[in-house]
Amino acid sequence: MQAAFHFRRAIETLARLADAPYPPLVQVRAAAELARQLSPANPRINEIRRMLQEAEPYEYARHKLRDLYDREDPQIVAQPEDPAIQQEEEPPAEEEDPP
């Protein structure tokens, strides 16, 4: 089942690359590869359809979320905390007893 999820992710990546923010050359190449993969003339079209059906949207979303939670993103972990929270966590300074 992993192959189906990876194939679906590759197809979605190609679709994203074929969109506006990328240079025209990248868009054209991604669109051409999408057309080649999803064309009815492709000899592997039955296998491609089977893999896309195996990775149904709900299962695919669950798989992506599991991947996100399994690996830590160093940018998220390294974000500075709120200064108010940091001050609360510091131990209070001990006051000296008056003589």
Legacy VTK file of the C-alpha trace (Angstrom):
# vtk DataFile Version 3.0
C-alpha trace
ASCII
DATASET POLYDATA
POINTS 99 float
0.000 0.000 0.000
2.981 2.335 0.510
3.605 2.459 -3.245
0.077 3.734 -3.834
0.544 6.579 -1.352
3.920 7.521 -2.790
2.553 7.438 -6.325
-0.376 9.651 -5.345
2.024 12.095 -3.672
4.138 12.183 -6.846
1.060 12.905 -8.964
0.028 15.705 -6.582
3.548 17.137 -6.698
3.436 17.177 -10.497
0.056 18.916 -10.369
1.446 21.523 -7.968
4.502 22.091 -10.195
2.224 22.654 -13.179
0.600 25.601 -11.384
1.275 29.348 -11.481
4.149 30.201 -9.099
6.654 28.031 -10.981
8.563 29.064 -14.128
6.883 28.238 -17.448
9.451 25.575 -18.356
8.776 23.718 -15.095
5.023 24.056 -15.597
5.171 22.635 -19.119
7.385 19.700 -18.136
5.207 18.836 -15.141
2.023 19.058 -17.216
3.579 16.875 -19.934
4.566 14.233 -17.362
1.063 14.318 -15.847
-0.443 13.824 -19.304
1.979 10.950 -19.998
1.183 9.197 -16.709
-2.600 9.643 -16.800
-3.099 9.097 -20.525
-5.387 6.197 -21.561
-2.678 5.262 -24.094
-0.210 4.515 -21.275
0.386 0.728 -21.123
0.433 0.897 -17.290
-2.917 2.737 -17.027
-4.647 -0.173 -15.236
-1.898 -0.340 -12.613
-1.981 3.456 -12.214
-5.757 3.461 -11.726
-5.474 0.657 -9.178
-2.819 2.556 -7.189
-4.837 5.773 -7.253
-7.949 3.910 -6.069
-6.000 2.192 -3.265
-4.885 5.563 -1.959
-8.389 6.892 -1.432
-8.549 10.480 -0.129
-9.339 9.708 3.534
-6.647 7.068 3.844
-4.200 9.306 1.996
-4.901 12.238 4.331
-4.423 9.983 7.349
-1.146 8.722 5.888
0.108 12.292 5.304
-0.815 13.349 8.849
0.977 10.331 10.276
4.070 11.262 8.260
3.908 14.822 9.576
3.701 13.702 13.197
6.333 10.958 12.834
9.165 13.293 11.893
9.986 16.402 13.833
10.283 19.637 11.935
13.325 21.484 13.315
11.781 24.845 12.409
8.771 24.163 14.606
10.844 22.861 17.532
13.338 25.749 17.394
10.768 28.568 17.451
11.242 30.965 20.368
8.656 30.718 23.061
6.458 33.516 24.296
8.463 35.732 26.745
5.578 35.735 29.220
5.664 31.951 29.392
9.441 31.915 29.832
9.211 34.312 32.777
6.607 32.142 34.507
8.783 29.051 34.166
11.829 30.653 35.800
12.079 29.910 39.516
11.378 32.963 41.668
14.374 34.587 43.320
14.612 33.703 47.011
14.259 36.647 49.319
16.652 36.969 52.197
15.199 37.008 55.689
15.399 40.425 57.336
17.862 40.529 60.276
LINES 1 100
99 0 1 2 3 4 5 6 7 8 9 10 11 12 13 14 15 16 17 18 19 20 21 22 23 24 25 26 27 28 29 30 31 32 33 34 35 36 37 38 39 40 41 42 43 44 45 46 47 48 49 50 51 52 53 54 55 56 57 58 59 60 61 62 63 64 65 66 67 68 69 70 71 72 73 74 75 76 77 78 79 80 81 82 83 84 85 86 87 88 89 90 91 92 93 94 95 96 97 98
